[in-house]
Amino acid sequence: MKAALDLAALRRRLVQPGQLEAHTLFECSACEERVLGQRRCADCQRFCRALGLGARCPHCDEPVLVAELFCLEVPLPNLP
């Protein structure tokens, strides 16, 4: 439960300076490509759905959910 609270606090801190979208992981509904900070898929030109706070994996540089990086089971927030 503490992890969910920490992610919620991080989300609130990102909303204030307008950085939430840049740190949000999106996934295309058509090709399932994951992109960090981009609402629209570059290949399909479709809007992507928000998965939650994301970052680049330190090992493979692929975009992943922060919860996945730390092996957490956190419910997805309602993102705009």
Protein Blocks (a to p, Z undefined) as FASTA:
>chain_A
ZZmmmmmmmmmmmmmnopmmmmcccddfklopacehiabdfklopacddfbjcdddfklo
pacdfklmnopacdddddZZ
